[in-house]
Amino acid sequence: MRERYVNNMKSYKDILPTRKEIIMKASSEIDAFDPMRELAEKLHPDKVFLKVDEIIDETKDSKTFKLVPDRENGTERVPYFRAGQYISIKSEINGSKITRPYSISSSPHDALKRDFYTITIKKKEGGFFTDYIWNNWKVGTKVESSGPLGYFYYHPVRDINNIVGLAGGSGITPMYSFAKDIVEKDLDIKFTLFYGVECEDEIIYREELSKLESQSNGKVKVIYVCNKPGDGWKGCTGYLSSELLSKHLDMNEDMTFFMCGPKAMYEYLDVELEKLNIPRRRIRKEAYGEVDDISKYNDFPQAIKDETFNLIVNVGKGYTTIPAKTTETILVALERAGIEAPSHCRSGECGYCRSRLIAGDVYIRDDNDGRRIADKKYGYIHPCATYPTSDIEIKIPTVQRS
Ligand code: FES
């Protein structure tokens, strides 16, 4: 062993003069073609142009949209991704430029070999963007998105290959991609998926999940949990409680928990997982998207919840003043005013909307605060996760155009 190590070191030393010679002879001009840069741009493009190829009705209020590359607009292939990631869809609605993140429900294999993504969207009561998609997207509609983003994926160095998925409602979408990925690549992962719904007819991908279960050689197991079951329901009932989890899991095993669903579910599950002594490092949450009603949080300044403040926005060389409600993020205020601000995750995580707070006070929830320590110190905020609690002034970055 030691001899091999010494030989390796020796051959490394032998390479050094040759390497130095090559460097000295190299041109100082930047290569017009750089294969690594080309690969990086293909894997992580800033913009992806897609086209709706098929629309599938999943349940009474959820649809799956199959998206293929829009070659006329310059996207040759859909970029590869990790199961669990999302794309941020961009649209202009009534003069407002808006983005919304959606998990990719298809698998990485679908992207690589079949060149498509699917996203599954549940219609939301009063949902501005989902209403728009449901009423306007048809086969052939052109769609602009970001490249795949987000950190909600299994990583072999960080996570245990014994995964427990905790999905609520449409939070099933990245979990479906996980299950498909495990089966298609025959990954060495055990995946136990708890899928909680209010009513049985809300279950999405039921047939597909049962097919994956049977193809998985025991690696994938799905446990449906229905809160208001009908007469013929044979599965579990209630919520994803600690009792229910411990009944179906071997609590002596080490596991990584992935949760995706409404934010209220996270608060509930945090308590349930604590009862089971699951360490925080073993819990991963899909964080994208805004909080539905920020005023429900205990530490939110209730006394000013109906206030609207003045927001002075400095973008480029210009200033403009717009109204900003305390219960809406600064990003929403900008979009309502037709100001194009950069955004992807809308949950404080990706940092794409990072802006400077020049003056005023704001409310930021700890669990939505993805800022670096230096950014906190020097007055930077993520407008997608920041709420005004006084008149404020901010400087936002200009949106890069291709
Ligand atoms: S859009 Fe991701 S941090 Fe604001």
Residues whose N, C-alpha, C, O or C-beta is under 5 A from the ligand:
A	BS01	FES	S343 H344 C345 R346 S347 G348 E349 C350 G351 Y352 C353 H382 C384
